[in-house]
């Protein structure tokens, strides 16, 4: 029991979730640039939705990164607050995008999503984690 109390707090561990989530969303957003009507139509989406998804993915990736950087100890408290809000907003954006991605797949049931759409479910819950916890990780 004494050993557990002496273990260092891994305060940096949120980066182990933050970085892969950021990389995946940044890569997916960059794949959609330049945003074109043809690309939107190939997915059966209106251009406006495709534009929001592309820039939402890029914005969420950048927001997750910047939100974490604004949480380091040398920052002033108002910057940490902005970082927390940015992290939460980026998490909400990730959840919205992933909901749309899962919805477009037209699964037959919730079980199809849970059992066979693992990547999107994990990305959804990664976003939900940051939406609910913010920088209090």
C-alpha positions in Angstrom: 0.0 0.0 0.0 2.8 2.4 0.8 4.3 1.7 -2.6 1.1 2.9 -4.3 1.2 6.2 -2.5 4.8 6.8 -3.5 4.1 6.2 -7.2 4.3 9.4 -9.3 1.1 10.8 -10.6 1.2 10.4 -14.4 -0.3 13.9 -15.1 0.9 13.7 -18.6 -1.0 10.6 -19.4 -3.8 12.5 -21.2 -1.4 13.0 -24.0 -1.5 9.3 -24.7 -5.2 9.8 -25.8 -4.9 13.3 -27.1 -2.1 12.7 -29.6 -3.5 9.7 -31.5 -7.0 11.4 -31.6 -5.4 14.5 -32.9 -3.4 12.7 -35.6 -6.4 10.7 -36.9 -8.6 13.8 -37.1 -6.0 16.0 -38.6 -5.2 13.3 -41.3 -8.9 12.8 -42.0 -9.5 16.5 -42.3 -6.4 17.0 -44.6 -7.7 14.2 -46.9 -10.8 16.3 -47.6 -8.8 19.4 -48.6 -9.5 20.9 -51.1 -13.2 20.8 -50.2 -15.1 20.2 -53.5 -18.7 19.6 -54.5 -17.8 16.4 -56.3 -16.3 14.9 -53.1 -19.4 15.9 -51.1 -21.7 14.3 -53.8 -19.7 11.1 -53.8 -20.7 10.6 -50.1 -24.2 11.8 -50.8 -23.8 14.9 -48.7 -24.6 18.6 -49.3 -21.5 20.7 -49.9 -22.1 22.7 -46.7 -22.1 19.6 -44.6 -18.9 18.3 -46.3 -17.3 21.7 -45.6 -18.3 21.7 -41.9 -17.0 18.1 -41.6 -13.6 18.8 -43.2 -12.9 22.0 -41.3 -14.5 20.6 -38.1 -12.1 17.7 -38.2 -9.1 20.0 -38.7 -10.4 22.4 -36.0 -11.0 19.6 -33.5 -7.5 18.2 -34.1 -5.9 21.6 -33.5 -8.2 22.4 -30.6 -7.3 19.1 -28.8 -3.6 20.0 -29.2 -3.8 23.6 -28.3 -6.2 22.9 -25.4 -3.6 20.5 -23.9 -0.8 22.9 -24.4 -2.7 25.7 -22.6 -3.0 23.4 -19.6 0.7 23.3 -18.7 1.7 24.6 -15.3 3.4 27.8 -16.5 0.2 29.2 -18.0 -2.0 31.7 -16.2 -5.3 30.6 -14.9 -7.4 32.4 -17.5 -5.3 30.6 -20.2 -6.0 27.3 -18.6 -9.7 28.1 -18.6 -9.6 28.9 -22.3 -7.6 25.6 -22.9 -10.3 23.7 -20.9 -13.1 25.2 -23.0 -11.2 24.6 -26.2 -10.6 21.0 -25.3 -14.3 20.5 -24.4 -15.5 22.1 -27.6 -13.1 20.0 -29.6 -14.4 16.9 -27.9 -18.0 17.9 -28.7 -17.0 18.5 -32.3 -15.4 15.0 -32.5 -18.6 13.4 -31.1 -20.7 15.3 -33.7 -18.5 14.2 -36.6 -18.3 10.6 -35.5 -22.1 10.5 -35.0 -22.5 11.6 -38.6 -19.9 9.1 -39.8 -21.7 6.2 -38.0 -25.1 7.5 -39.2 -24.0 7.6 -42.9 -22.9 4.0 -42.6 -26.6 3.1 -42.1 -26.1 0.3 -39.6 -28.9 -2.1 -39.1 -28.7 -1.9 -35.3 -26.8 -0.5 -32.5 -25.1 -3.9 -32.1 -23.7 -3.6 -35.6 -22.0 -0.4 -34.7 -20.7 -1.7 -31.4 -19.4 -5.0 -32.8 -18.2 -4.0 -36.3 -17.4 -0.3 -36.3 -14.7 -0.3 -33.6 -12.6 2.6 -34.9 -15.5 5.0 -35.1 -16.8 4.0 -31.7 -13.3 4.5 -30.1 -13.0 7.9 -31.8 -16.5 8.8 -30.6 -15.7 7.9 -27.0 -12.3 9.6 -27.2 -14.1 12.8 -28.1 -16.7 12.2 -25.4 -14.0 11.8 -22.8 -12.5 15.2 -23.6 -16.0 16.8 -23.9 -16.9 15.6 -20.4 -13.5 15.9 -18.7 -11.9 18.8 -20.5 -8.4 19.3 -19.2 -9.3 17.8 -15.8 -7.7 14.5 -16.9 
